[in-house]
Amino acid sequence: MMLLGGFAHEALSAAAKFKLPRVVVYRAICDILEGDGRLTEAIEFFRQMRNELQEDAVMEDARAQWELEFRGRCVEKLEKLGDTARDSRKHSQAIEYYSNALSLDPTNNDIHLKRSNEVIEVNPSSHTGYQEKHDALNGMGRHSEGLEAFRAMLSKLEQSPDPQIRELRHQYFDATTTIQKVVELTIRHLPRVLIDTVTGRLYDKTQQAAAFEELPIYDELRSSMTTRARLDHARIRKEVKRFYRYVMLSHRWRPNEPTFQMVENTSIYALPASPANSKVQRFCELVRSLDFQWAWSDTCCVNQLDKGVQQESLVAMFRWYRGSSLTVVHLLGVWSESQVFGCLWKSVWNTRGWTYQEYVASVVVQFYTEDWKPYLGLDIFNHKESSTILSEMEQAMNFTTQELATIQPGLDRAREKLYLASIRQTTREEDTAYSLFGIFNVAIPVIYGEGDRAVGRLLEHILTGSGDVTILAWTGRVGSYNSCLPFDLTVYNQLVPLHVPRPIETAEMDTMVAALRSSLPDLSLAVTLLDHLNKLPSPSVAASRLRLAGIVFPITELVQTSEPDANSDLHGYRATTAALGDVEIKTTDDLSEIEDYFLIHPWISPLLDQDFSRRTAGLDDTTRALRLVARLRQPFGALLLTPLSRVQYRRVATDSLIMVRVREETSLTELVDGIHTIDIQ
């Protein structure tokens, strides 16, 4: 009765005389006050107990459990009292009850929300209620509503008659523009059109950007980053990047593939049943099952009727595959029940021109059989990490995994890239060249119908941009674009062309230089030869005319040794030159009606480059010149030329290599005099 009469403090004093633990007395007081409905007093004593006994470890476990239960009961009762006051429109009283409840449970967002609504009722022109409402809704995960409260708060700040309150507006920040800029930068590098694997619809750039704004995370980012201090660029980039991960399809086209026009206004999943449609549908379903939203297939994601779009896709293809999170390879003709090691290596997919750059560009790849089972049952995410896959691909491409992994878009390593393309096939003749736009990073006009001139224009761009003269090292059929450029890429089936003189080992070179130093009558001529060759321009092509520098050797006599017959359409000739001696030539051209011929040694830059490495940088000019002379006396593959006019020439394509070497008795003066830069049509 003493407690009920309000003498709790006296009870504490009396308990001390009987040496009772104070925590026991506090608990008893709090329980009695709570049970008597005197919640405010109960909470006051609860706080007093917490402040006084926070270091007291006596009965710690039991006390913790009691505190938890006491808090819960009081919060529940205070919330109900607040609700009753609210319903009676006693807003100030409701705020008091909710505030007391929050003092016991500060993280209770439901009560926070109720309190904020009451604060707004009391003072609708103040920003504080909306600020609390925004925080509560954010904590509840109701970010869209939280944004509405945030905007209302900003409006109240801006409309306040108090300049100090208006100044608070500058503390807050709308992250919308920042997020949209990150989205814009991210999708800039994505394919122009992607398939939304949820709906099966095609999305262009505008729709891709809008798709992020429909996500709950979009509202969450904006609602949680309302000040510059809270702006988390790293999280924004992470969430945006994760959403826009996409998967590419690499496959062999089959008849009646779904086109852009067929899918433009419908869903992939709504297409009628057919093998081609089923392939894209199964691909999209697979992509979705792997937790990716976006997919790309060249069949329906490229509007082939729009030349600008077509051009863009050809140039950007390598970059798109390199930027994908995964490339799915569909192996036409390889079935799960009959697959064995070697099926990938020998598959039709591994013979196609387009799939060459798709595989090289892709960082992560998964192979699937025609019936959409993982190839050989592989259960790792990236099949490029499988030794089995790597072994098959090395056999298919005759190129090491390490070398493939370092190939980048650009004009470097041109001969290697052409070698890898030489065994590939395309349905359309022009695609032999167009399928390489991405891997060479070239942007030249697409002109279907131009035939083999597409190869010529591609090689023109590569040769002019890289200066790699080994592009001219081939034998076979000449193309229509320029006589020095081939009809197709099959002529590049040798990784190291035999035309270019072989490198000479250090010990052998030292011996040859020593011999030349003692045998040449005038070493200054060697230096003059080196100086002249150093000044030669790199090869270049413009308007289908090749400007080529090298050492020219006139043919003094040409004798036919064989004629075409039923077994061969080749003419055989023996050519004689003063500096090179006799040379055997086989060509489909009839040379009997032409009077003048020349052989040219154009492989100058590869020879000069060998003496500008770090190892030989300290050599004097005479030594470097003698090393050049030694290399010039090695066998090389010459090109056969005939004049079209006084200033223009034509290359005569030969069926086999014209392998020659400069005779030792040939004077350096003759070599110097033979240095020319000529135009070849």
VOGU-3710 file (C-alpha; in Angstrom, 3 decimals, decimal comma):
1> mmllggfahe> 0,000/0,000/0,000  2,937/2,296/0,637  3,966/1,885/-3,012  0,502/2,534/-4,231  0,372/5,594/-2,059  3,316/7,050/-3,912  6,087/6,361/-1,411  8,406/4,458/-3,752  11,448/6,447/-2,687  10,813/5,561/0,946
11> alsaaakfkl> 10,550/1,929/-0,112  14,004/2,056/-1,636  15,402/3,507/1,579  13,677/0,904/3,704  14,922/-1,904/1,438  18,469/-0,789/2,037  18,069/-1,369/5,785  17,088/-4,966/5,093  20,030/-5,307/2,635  17,784/-6,239/-0,322
21> prvvvyraic> 19,325/-5,868/-3,807  18,165/-2,546/-5,219  17,440/-4,125/-8,587  14,818/-6,335/-6,917  13,145/-3,318/-5,368  13,248/-1,369/-8,636  11,663/-4,257/-10,501  8,908/-4,543/-7,923  8,200/-0,806/-8,079  8,119/-0,800/-11,899
31> dilegdgrlt> 5,841/-3,833/-12,048  3,385/-2,377/-9,495  3,300/1,047/-11,170  2,792/-0,572/-14,572  0,054/-2,783/-13,238  -1,644/0,233/-11,711  -1,655/1,955/-15,133  0,839/4,576/-14,007  3,074/3,993/-17,043  4,815/7,368/-16,940
41> eaieffrqmr> 5,992/6,746/-13,362  6,899/3,150/-14,143  9,072/4,277/-17,057  10,664/7,000/-14,904  11,715/4,432/-12,298  12,855/2,054/-15,045  15,180/4,754/-16,384  16,388/5,551/-12,873  17,191/1,875/-12,361  19,076/1,724/-15,671
51> nelqedavme> 21,147/4,782/-14,787  21,916/3,658/-11,249  22,488/-0,047/-11,787  23,994/-0,231/-15,248  27,294/-1,543/-13,825  25,572/-3,967/-11,448  26,119/-7,530/-12,625  23,915/-9,155/-9,965  21,177/-11,325/-11,518  22,251/-10,073/-14,962
61> daraqwelef> 20,520/-12,732/-17,072  17,260/-12,573/-15,180  17,319/-8,804/-15,193  17,889/-8,707/-18,965  14,927/-10,962/-19,578  12,727/-8,899/-17,246  13,785/-5,644/-18,941  12,894/-7,060/-22,329  9,458/-8,134/-21,181  8,831/-4,887/-19,272
71> rgrcveklek> 9,771/-2,771/-22,285  7,543/-4,806/-24,552  4,504/-4,524/-22,284  4,946/-0,789/-21,781  5,486/-0,064/-25,467  2,369/-2,034/-26,394  0,246/-0,206/-23,797  1,641/3,217/-24,713  0,996/2,576/-28,411  -2,617/1,659/-27,668
81> lgdtardsrk> -3,029/4,767/-25,537  -1,522/6,815/-28,376  -3,900/5,209/-30,870  -6,880/6,027/-28,635  -5,752/9,639/-28,269  -5,190/9,844/-32,034  -8,634/8,516/-32,807  -10,054/11,112/-30,411  -8,023/13,777/-32,264  -6,040/14,508/-29,112
91> hsqaieyysn> -2,871/14,877/-31,169  -0,579/16,363/-28,523  -1,498/13,594/-26,085  -0,946/10,972/-28,799  2,492/12,448/-29,511  3,375/12,184/-25,814  2,347/8,517/-25,620  4,186/7,630/-28,846  7,276/9,532/-27,661  7,340/7,590/-24,393
101> alsldptnnd> 6,993/4,345/-26,328  9,890/5,310/-28,594  12,054/6,109/-25,588  11,807/2,415/-24,759  11,987/1,138/-28,361  13,709/3,761/-30,574  13,791/1,454/-33,638  10,043/0,859/-33,789  9,280/2,413/-37,181  5,546/1,718/-36,911
111> ihlkrsnevi> 5,301/3,989/-33,872  7,683/6,485/-35,512  5,279/6,709/-38,431  2,274/7,199/-36,162  4,082/9,906/-34,201  5,137/11,708/-37,393  1,545/11,805/-38,638  0,448/13,363/-35,353  3,223/15,949/-35,540  2,012/16,855/-39,030
121> evnpsshtgy> -1,553/17,176/-37,736  -0,403/19,546/-34,983  1,762/21,681/-37,289  1,215/20,908/-40,981  3,438/23,789/-42,104  6,494/22,453/-40,247  9,058/20,223/-41,931  9,864/18,158/-38,823  6,885/15,820/-39,075  7,634/15,024/-42,707
131> qekhdalngm> 11,283/14,459/-41,890  10,356/11,918/-39,209  7,828/10,312/-41,550  10,467/9,942/-44,263  12,867/8,261/-41,839  10,149/5,911/-40,565  8,988/4,862/-44,028  12,582/4,337/-45,119  13,162/2,106/-42,123  10,056/0,104/-43,053
141> grhsegleaf> 11,257/-0,383/-46,620  8,421/1,745/-48,019  10,815/3,861/-50,039  8,360/5,204/-52,586  6,165/6,652/-49,827  9,301/7,833/-48,063  10,235/9,840/-51,133  6,836/11,544/-51,088  7,389/12,512/-47,460  10,883/13,757/-48,325
151> ramlskleqs> 9,557/15,950/-51,124  6,883/17,332/-48,782  9,590/18,121/-46,221  11,618/20,006/-48,839  8,518/21,948/-49,823  7,884/22,965/-46,214  11,484/24,093/-45,831  11,302/26,203/-48,981  7,980/27,778/-47,965  8,953/28,600/-44,387
161> pdpqirelrh> 8,779/32,313/-43,474  11,813/31,823/-41,226  15,046/32,382/-43,211  16,961/30,110/-40,855  14,521/27,294/-41,587  14,753/27,944/-45,335  18,519/27,731/-45,055  18,159/24,132/-43,859  17,019/23,206/-47,403  20,637/23,352/-48,557
171> qyfdatttiq> 21,517/20,419/-46,318  19,412/18,071/-48,405  20,142/16,506/-51,745  18,121/14,732/-54,441  20,127/11,772/-55,724  17,894/11,251/-58,769  20,164/13,067/-61,226  23,260/11,321/-59,897  21,651/7,892/-60,285  20,384/8,712/-63,775
181> kvveltirhl> 23,883/9,771/-64,850  25,337/6,485/-63,608  22,610/4,618/-65,507  23,318/6,644/-68,637  27,053/5,950/-68,466  26,431/2,256/-67,835  24,004/1,620/-70,680  26,138/3,655/-73,079  28,360/0,588/-73,463  25,500/-1,895/-73,703
191> prvlidtvtg> 24,065/-3,172/-76,993  21,541/-0,813/-78,564  18,736/-3,354/-78,059  18,452/-6,038/-75,366  15,861/-8,680/-74,552  14,189/-8,371/-71,157  14,169/-12,041/-70,189  11,238/-11,504/-67,803  8,825/-10,177/-70,418  10,611/-11,385/-73,556
201> rlydktqqaa> 10,342/-7,865/-75,011  12,986/-5,875/-76,860  14,214/-2,800/-74,975  16,036/0,082/-76,666  18,297/2,487/-74,755  15,434/4,663/-73,530  13,498/1,664/-72,274  16,615/0,181/-70,696  17,135/3,394/-68,726  13,485/3,532/-67,666
211> afeelpiyde> 13,601/-0,090/-66,481  15,917/0,768/-63,604  13,534/3,461/-62,405  10,825/0,824/-62,007  12,875/-1,141/-59,496  12,388/-0,910/-55,700  16,146/-0,310/-55,387  15,790/2,915/-57,382  13,450/4,411/-54,780  15,562/2,970/-51,981
221> lrssmttrar> 18,722/4,644/-53,279  17,007/7,991/-53,699  15,197/7,812/-50,366  18,284/6,763/-48,383  20,655/9,324/-49,909  19,009/12,606/-49,017  22,154/14,523/-48,063  25,503/14,785/-49,775  27,084/13,111/-46,788  24,835/10,094/-47,370
231> ldharirkev> 25,482/9,981/-51,126  27,150/6,610/-51,761  28,545/6,587/-55,302  30,035/3,120/-54,884  26,702/1,605/-53,925  24,902/3,345/-56,781  27,433/2,021/-59,306  27,237/-1,447/-57,777  23,436/-1,639/-57,952  23,247/-0,179/-61,460
241> krfyryvmls> 26,007/-2,441/-62,765  24,365/-5,482/-61,240  21,009/-4,727/-62,845  22,454/-4,167/-66,300  24,462/-7,384/-66,494  23,681/-9,042/-69,811  24,312/-12,349/-71,559  25,246/-12,802/-75,229  24,348/-15,701/-77,503  26,952/-17,212/-79,826
251> hrwrpneptf> 25,483/-19,680/-82,297  25,248/-20,974/-85,839  22,341/-19,384/-87,667  19,673/-21,706/-89,020  16,815/-21,025/-91,465  13,976/-18,699/-90,404  15,678/-17,080/-87,435  13,411/-14,542/-85,636  14,239/-11,058/-86,918  13,976/-7,660/-85,258
261> qmventsiya> 10,764/-6,952/-87,162  9,205/-10,232/-85,987  9,874/-9,497/-82,305  9,620/-5,696/-82,268  5,990/-5,638/-81,117  5,654/-8,945/-79,325  7,365/-11,161/-76,796  10,051/-13,705/-77,609  7,976/-16,180/-75,637  4,906/-15,534/-77,830
271> lpaspanskv> 6,613/-16,558/-81,085  5,149/-19,614/-82,829  6,862/-22,945/-82,343  9,869/-23,545/-84,611  13,451/-24,747/-84,101  14,869/-21,233/-84,566  12,305/-19,589/-82,278  12,742/-22,292/-79,674  16,499/-21,660/-79,621  16,089/-17,991/-78,662
281> qrfcelvrsl> 13,310/-18,810/-76,183  15,387/-21,478/-74,455  18,335/-19,098/-74,399  16,272/-16,402/-72,662  14,866/-18,907/-70,173  18,399/-20,073/-69,391  19,602/-16,511/-68,905  16,713/-15,808/-66,529  17,419/-18,974/-64,544  21,002/-17,767/-64,073
291> dfqwawsdtc> 19,632/-14,553/-62,462  20,346/-12,201/-65,361  17,647/-9,882/-66,668  19,100/-8,995/-70,061  19,977/-11,098/-73,089  21,200/-10,408/-76,612  20,941/-12,378/-79,833  22,143/-11,082/-83,183  19,083/-12,545/-84,870  16,481/-10,234/-83,330
301> cvnqldkgvq> 18,424/-7,524/-81,463  19,871/-5,929/-84,607  17,600/-4,202/-87,094  19,279/-5,417/-90,273  17,132/-3,069/-92,361  18,658/-0,004/-90,670  22,110/0,460/-92,220  23,277/2,723/-89,410  22,303/0,178/-86,757  23,876/-2,601/-88,789
311> qeslvamfrw> 27,133/-0,652/-89,103  27,200/0,131/-85,383  26,658/-3,484/-84,386  29,459/-4,760/-86,620  31,955/-2,311/-85,152  30,795/-2,717/-81,537  30,379/-6,504/-81,584  33,733/-7,326/-79,982  33,182/-4,698/-77,265  29,687/-6,029/-76,517
321> yrgssltvvh> 30,914/-9,588/-76,107  33,885/-8,442/-74,009  31,557/-6,433/-71,746  29,026/-9,219/-71,202  28,745/-11,101/-67,926  28,444/-14,344/-69,854  28,387/-15,672/-73,404  26,244/-18,747/-74,001  27,427/-20,909/-76,891  24,797/-23,096/-78,554
331> llgvwsesqv> 26,438/-26,045/-80,315  24,269/-26,940/-83,283  24,564/-30,636/-84,123  26,034/-31,649/-80,747  23,516/-33,639/-78,667  23,777/-34,447/-74,991  23,265/-38,200/-75,376  26,052/-38,589/-77,952  28,589/-35,941/-76,938  32,215/-36,956/-76,396
341> fgclwksvwn> 35,501/-35,122/-76,190  36,144/-33,548/-79,587  32,560/-32,629/-80,414  33,258/-28,976/-79,620  36,502/-28,967/-81,564  34,793/-30,434/-84,637  31,471/-28,606/-84,286  30,082/-26,374/-87,025  30,158/-23,515/-84,488  33,958/-23,705/-84,542
351> trgwtyqeyv> 34,077/-23,156/-88,315  32,105/-19,915/-88,527  33,612/-16,488/-89,053  31,463/-14,625/-86,541  32,024/-17,078/-83,683  35,804/-16,559/-83,825  35,690/-13,045/-82,395  32,749/-13,934/-80,137  34,821/-16,570/-78,350  37,994/-14,494/-78,218
361> asvvvqfyte> 36,153/-11,429/-76,915  34,151/-13,221/-74,222  35,654/-13,439/-70,742  33,114/-15,936/-69,375  31,647/-18,644/-71,622  29,290/-21,563/-71,165  28,833/-24,231/-73,859  25,481/-25,985/-74,330  24,459/-28,838/-76,573  21,713/-28,436/-79,133
371> dwkpylgldi> 19,206/-29,735/-76,562  20,445/-27,174/-74,006  22,456/-29,377/-71,681  25,880/-28,215/-70,392  28,560/-29,539/-72,742  30,154/-32,699/-71,258  28,136/-32,029/-68,096  30,458/-29,227/-67,001  29,307/-27,763/-63,683  31,654/-24,761/-63,386
381> fnhkesstil> 30,315/-21,319/-64,186  33,063/-20,341/-66,630  33,821/-23,108/-69,096  36,896/-21,185/-70,220  38,450/-22,370/-66,961  37,966/-26,020/-67,942  41,125/-27,764/-69,150  38,943/-29,894/-71,418  37,450/-26,855/-73,150  40,811/-25,133/-73,454
391> semeqamnft> 42,343/-28,251/-74,985  39,574/-28,545/-77,576  39,726/-24,861/-78,468  43,505/-24,981/-78,889  43,087/-27,849/-81,320  40,286/-26,096/-83,175  42,139/-22,778/-83,523  45,733/-24,096/-83,547  46,598/-21,313/-81,135  47,555/-21,390/-77,466
401> tqelatiqpg> 45,132/-20,380/-74,751  47,610/-17,852/-73,371  47,952/-16,123/-76,743  44,190/-16,051/-77,280  43,624/-14,479/-73,867  45,807/-11,479/-74,706  44,131/-10,526/-77,987  42,577/-7,055/-77,792  40,615/-4,959/-80,313  42,929/-2,938/-82,503
411> ldrareklyl> 45,371/-3,140/-85,394  48,184/-4,775/-83,444  49,048/-8,452/-84,031  47,296/-8,205/-87,386  48,931/-11,279/-88,860  47,871/-13,445/-85,898  44,269/-12,252/-86,100  44,153/-12,908/-89,854  45,633/-16,349/-89,290  42,879/-17,212/-86,806
421> asirqttree> 40,260/-16,005/-89,294  41,750/-17,878/-92,258  40,038/-21,195/-91,498  36,626/-19,649/-90,778  33,667/-19,528/-93,147  30,754/-17,154/-93,592  27,523/-17,512/-95,543  27,824/-14,100/-97,171  31,104/-13,361/-98,904  31,411/-9,885/-97,425
431> dtayslfgif> 31,054/-11,200/-93,878  34,546/-12,656/-94,136  35,681/-9,075/-93,608  32,727/-7,628/-91,714  32,993/-10,271/-88,984  36,434/-8,861/-88,137  35,457/-5,206/-87,733  35,279/-5,544/-83,969  38,495/-7,472/-83,451  40,405/-4,903/-85,534
441> nvaipviyge> 38,347/-2,002/-84,148  37,697/-0,559/-87,599  34,700/1,431/-88,766  34,399/1,277/-92,534  31,133/1,316/-94,506  29,158/-1,905/-94,866  28,331/-2,538/-98,514  26,666/-5,899/-99,049  27,052/-6,838/-102,679  30,640/-5,627/-103,028
451> gdravgrlle> 32,020/-9,176/-102,923  35,725/-9,675/-102,277  36,323/-5,915/-102,240  35,200/-6,078/-98,607  38,359/-8,036/-97,783  40,427/-5,532/-99,750  38,954/-2,545/-97,904  39,520/-4,214/-94,529  43,146/-5,045/-95,356  43,648/-1,521/-96,705
461> hiltgsgdvt> 42,580/-0,113/-93,356  44,746/-2,544/-91,382  47,826/-2,032/-93,542  47,587/1,750/-93,531  46,855/1,958/-89,811  49,427/-0,571/-88,615  52,139/-0,414/-91,265  52,388/-4,211/-90,961  53,893/-5,145/-94,308  53,539/-8,891/-93,602
471> ilawtgrvgs> 49,909/-8,511/-94,687  51,348/-8,617/-98,218  53,049/-11,952/-97,508  50,751/-14,419/-99,266  50,445/-16,606/-102,328  47,244/-17,453/-104,163  44,377/-15,655/-105,843  44,490/-11,872/-106,142  41,521/-9,763/-105,106  39,675/-7,179/-107,172
481> ynsclpfdlt> 40,414/-4,251/-104,827  44,184/-4,090/-105,264  46,585/-6,526/-106,868  48,666/-6,709/-103,680  45,690/-7,772/-101,590  44,207/-11,291/-101,749  40,785/-12,493/-102,819  40,003/-13,930/-99,387  41,643/-14,623/-96,028  42,473/-18,297/-96,583
491> vynqlvplhv> 45,909/-17,189/-97,830  46,862/-16,264/-94,250  46,908/-19,891/-93,099  50,532/-19,586/-91,942  51,103/-17,826/-88,650  54,692/-16,934/-89,533  54,904/-16,106/-93,251  57,851/-17,663/-95,096  58,311/-14,487/-97,141  60,016/-12,652/-94,289
501> prpietaemd> 63,692/-13,537/-93,687  64,234/-15,663/-90,596  65,793/-14,129/-87,467  69,492/-14,857/-87,025  70,800/-16,143/-83,688  73,271/-13,918/-81,818  76,358/-16,098/-82,262  75,687/-16,609/-85,966  75,077/-12,878/-86,442  78,331/-11,981/-84,707
511> tmvaalrssl> 80,229/-14,323/-87,049  78,542/-12,866/-90,139  79,186/-9,272/-89,050  82,859/-10,030/-88,444  83,158/-11,545/-91,924  81,425/-8,571/-93,549  83,599/-6,103/-91,641  86,714/-7,658/-93,153  85,354/-8,356/-96,665  83,406/-5,231/-97,612
521> pdlslavtll> 85,654/-2,702/-99,347  83,670/0,351/-98,201  81,773/0,103/-94,904  80,298/3,566/-95,441  78,118/2,119/-98,212  76,528/-0,197/-95,665  75,767/2,805/-93,453  74,319/4,624/-96,490  72,109/1,600/-97,237  70,883/1,552/-93,642
531> dhlnklpsps> 70,219/5,295/-93,725  68,209/5,066/-96,953  66,128/2,147/-95,715  65,437/3,895/-92,403  63,911/6,812/-94,284  61,441/4,712/-96,277  57,748/5,339/-95,541  55,464/2,668/-94,121  53,149/0,998/-96,628  49,770/2,653/-97,060
541> vaasrlrlag> 46,691/2,298/-99,240  44,471/5,115/-100,408  41,720/4,940/-103,038  42,706/1,292/-103,632  46,301/2,274/-104,548  49,139/0,820/-102,484  52,257/2,879/-101,868  55,015/0,382/-101,155  58,712/0,878/-100,442  61,438/-1,710/-100,906
551> ivfpitelvq> 64,420/-2,856/-102,936  63,504/-3,462/-106,581  65,306/-6,018/-108,764  64,683/-5,839/-112,567  64,156/-9,169/-114,352  66,528/-9,300/-117,305  65,164/-12,490/-118,870  61,921/-14,500/-118,568  61,669/-17,975/-120,113  58,519/-20,105/-120,038
561> tsepdansdl> 59,206/-23,607/-118,726  55,700/-25,119/-118,679  52,163/-24,460/-119,890  48,748/-25,180/-118,360  47,409/-28,674/-118,938  44,518/-30,869/-117,876  45,980/-31,215/-114,377  46,974/-27,599/-113,755  46,153/-24,104/-114,981  49,579/-22,786/-113,991
571> hgyrattaal> 52,246/-21,309/-116,240  55,865/-22,036/-115,304  58,669/-19,501/-115,847  62,353/-19,068/-115,114  63,307/-15,452/-114,392  66,838/-14,114/-114,283  68,041/-11,090/-112,307  71,552/-9,761/-111,845  71,335/-9,527/-108,052  69,248/-12,639/-107,332
581> gdveikttdd> 70,194/-15,116/-110,060  67,613/-17,500/-111,563  64,135/-17,687/-110,053  61,316/-20,226/-110,609  57,802/-18,710/-110,913  54,403/-20,415/-111,150  51,310/-18,326/-111,843  47,912/-18,506/-113,514  48,823/-15,345/-115,460  50,186/-15,613/-118,978
591> lseiedyfli> 53,346/-13,481/-118,856  54,395/-14,046/-122,455  52,819/-10,812/-123,737  54,409/-8,559/-121,096  57,882/-7,168/-121,540  58,937/-5,744/-118,156  58,928/-7,477/-114,799  60,435/-6,729/-111,432  60,914/-8,482/-108,138  60,679/-6,438/-104,949
601> hpwisplldq> 61,946/-7,057/-101,430  59,372/-5,160/-99,304  60,150/-6,718/-95,896  62,338/-3,820/-94,789  60,602/-2,755/-91,594  60,709/-6,256/-90,021  64,451/-6,355/-90,713  65,106/-2,897/-89,284  62,947/-3,489/-86,197  65,240/-6,304/-85,079
611> dfsrrtagld> 68,027/-3,817/-84,311  65,957/-1,445/-82,211  65,313/-3,723/-79,262  66,715/-2,956/-75,811  69,387/-5,617/-76,340  70,837/-3,940/-79,462  70,106/-0,288/-78,695  73,745/0,473/-77,903  75,155/-0,697/-81,248  77,031/1,808/-83,393
621> dttralrlva> 75,755/2,655/-86,880  78,386/0,589/-88,693  77,621/-2,563/-86,697  73,894/-2,058/-87,150  74,421/-1,541/-90,907  76,459/-4,752/-91,201  73,777/-6,682/-89,329  71,253/-5,386/-91,866  73,440/-6,511/-94,788  73,676/-9,969/-93,205
631> rlrqpfgall> 69,912/-10,212/-92,990  69,450/-8,916/-96,542  71,512/-11,871/-97,763  69,058/-14,356/-96,179  66,421/-16,047/-98,339  63,179/-14,094/-98,681  59,916/-14,277/-100,579  59,871/-11,689/-103,361  56,774/-10,119/-104,918  56,456/-10,112/-108,708
641> ltplsrvqyr> 55,501/-6,769/-110,291  54,780/-5,563/-113,805  54,322/-1,908/-114,830  50,890/-0,583/-115,804  52,301/2,807/-116,714  55,414/4,803/-116,090  54,474/5,362/-112,460  52,099/2,503/-111,577  52,577/-1,231/-111,151  50,538/-4,367/-110,707
651> rvatdslimv> 51,408/-7,348/-108,570  51,313/-10,668/-110,376  49,885/-13,271/-108,004  51,825/-16,508/-107,860  50,702/-19,927/-106,766  53,872/-20,621/-104,825  56,483/-18,657/-102,956  59,135/-16,887/-105,035  62,016/-17,671/-102,686  65,243/-15,827/-103,549
661> rvreetslte> 68,349/-14,417/-101,891  70,765/-11,597/-102,723  73,973/-13,031/-104,102  77,129/-12,223/-102,147  78,767/-10,663/-105,216  75,951/-8,113/-105,500  77,368/-4,713/-104,623  75,883/-2,509/-101,934  75,721/0,278/-104,508  73,339/-1,849/-106,586
671> lvdgihtidi> 71,134/-2,376/-103,524  71,143/1,340/-102,717  70,224/2,180/-106,309  67,357/-0,334/-106,168  65,581/1,388/-103,258  62,279/2,820/-104,493  58,785/3,724/-103,354  56,231/2,696/-105,957  52,469/2,810/-106,491  50,700/-0,488/-107,040
681> q> 47,178/-0,632/-108,454
//
